Amino acid sequence: MHGHLHCPLCGAGGYLFHEDRRRHYGRCERCLLVFVPPQFHLSLDDEKAEYDLHQNRVDDPHYRAFLARLATPLLAGLAPGSQGLDFGCGPGPALAAMLREAGHRMSLYDPFYAPAEAVLRPGYDFITATEVVEHLRAPAGELDRLWQLLVPGGVLGIMTKLVTDAEAFAGWHYKNDPTHVCFFSRSTWQWWAQTRGSRPVFEGTDVILLRKPVGPRG
């Protein structure tokens, strides 16, 4: 099995980290991403069917409170009237609504619910991806694309549950969602940010803010 596990984030080899009755989970030897090998991925139709079951409404106060875990620290560092992209906004783009209410201009993108590729252009002061990166089948390309869309000094705001250790992972409900195929740890984000001349800021247990450097490495 060892020779067949290739990390979708950094391309290095991996080892079998965990298995259950439905899937195997590899772990990268370099960046420590935990990932589901492609043979266990859902079809795109089945993936969308899972998302259609979600009941996230723009006006739901509980959902807004959940999203505030990212919105509050993000807003603290934004200039007035910043231009933002909510990547993977889903059918109920509540975070974009919250950021608009705070005076920022927002574009929406979601491969299933708002697939307007025209918004994926450079020039954003900030990009949010809440409960998105764990769904990415090709995280290297997707995250790199988002980074390229940011202006120097721009911020990528991520919300995703983080892997701690193998024992916790074995009993972790988060891995049981069949659309979740990538699981990041603090170490993974530190590796990814370092390769781009950045440094992650961790807010609470599941929010990561990454600022694009202003210098030539951006």
Secondary structure in CASP SS format (residue, H / E / C, confidence):
PFRMAT SS
TARGET T0000
AUTHOR 0000-0000-0000
METHOD secondary structure of the structure
MODEL  1
M C 1.00
H H 1.00
G H 1.00
H H 1.00
L C 1.00
H E 1.00
C C 1.00
P C 1.00
L C 1.00
C C 1.00
G C 1.00
A C 1.00
G E 1.00
G E 1.00
Y E 1.00
L E 1.00
F E 1.00
H E 1.00
E E 1.00
D C 1.00
R C 1.00
R C 1.00
R C 1.00
H E 1.00
Y E 1.00
G E 1.00
R E 1.00
C E 1.00
E C 1.00
R C 1.00
C C 1.00
L C 1.00
L C 1.00
V E 1.00
F E 1.00
V C 1.00
P C 1.00
P H 1.00
Q H 1.00
F H 1.00
H C 1.00
L C 1.00
S C 1.00
L H 1.00
D H 1.00
D H 1.00
E H 1.00
K H 1.00
A H 1.00
E H 1.00
Y H 1.00
D H 1.00
L C 1.00
H C 1.00
Q C 1.00
N C 1.00
R C 1.00
V C 1.00
D C 1.00
D C 1.00
P H 1.00
H H 1.00
Y H 1.00
R H 1.00
A H 1.00
F H 1.00
L H 1.00
A H 1.00
R H 1.00
L H 1.00
A H 1.00
T H 1.00
P H 1.00
L H 1.00
L H 1.00
A H 1.00
G C 1.00
L C 1.00
A C 1.00
P C 1.00
G C 1.00
S C 1.00
Q E 1.00
G E 1.00
L E 1.00
D E 1.00
F E 1.00
G C 1.00
C C 1.00
G C 1.00
P C 1.00
G C 1.00
P C 1.00
A H 1.00
L H 1.00
A H 1.00
A H 1.00
M H 1.00
L H 1.00
R H 1.00
E H 1.00
A C 1.00
G C 1.00
H C 1.00
R E 1.00
M E 1.00
S E 1.00
L E 1.00
Y E 1.00
D E 1.00
P C 1.00
F C 1.00
Y C 1.00
A E 1.00
P C 1.00
A C 1.00
E H 1.00
A H 1.00
V H 1.00
L C 1.00
R C 1.00
P C 1.00
G C 1.00
Y E 1.00
D E 1.00
F E 1.00
I E 1.00
T E 1.00
A E 1.00
T E 1.00
E C 1.00
V C 1.00
V H 1.00
E H 1.00
H H 1.00
L C 1.00
R C 1.00
A C 1.00
P H 1.00
A H 1.00
G H 1.00
E H 1.00
L H 1.00
D H 1.00
R H 1.00
L H 1.00
W H 1.00
Q H 1.00
L H 1.00
L E 1.00
V E 1.00
P E 1.00
G E 1.00
G E 1.00
V E 1.00
L E 1.00
G E 1.00
I E 1.00
M E 1.00
T C 1.00
K C 1.00
L C 1.00
V E 1.00
T C 1.00
D C 1.00
A H 1.00
E H 1.00
A H 1.00
F H 1.00
A H 1.00
G C 1.00
W C 1.00
H H 1.00
Y H 1.00
K H 1.00
N H 1.00
D C 1.00
P C 1.00
T C 1.00
H C 1.00
V C 1.00
C E 1.00
F E 1.00
F C 1.00
S E 1.00
R H 1.00
S H 1.00
T H 1.00
W H 1.00
Q H 1.00
W H 1.00
W H 1.00
A H 1.00
Q H 1.00
T C 1.00
R C 1.00
G C 1.00
S C 1.00
R C 1.00
P C 1.00
V E 1.00
F E 1.00
E E 1.00
G C 1.00
T C 1.00
D C 1.00
V E 1.00
I E 1.00
L E 1.00
L E 1.00
R E 1.00
K C 1.00
P C 1.00
V C 1.00
G C 1.00
P C 1.00
R C 1.00
G C 1.00
END
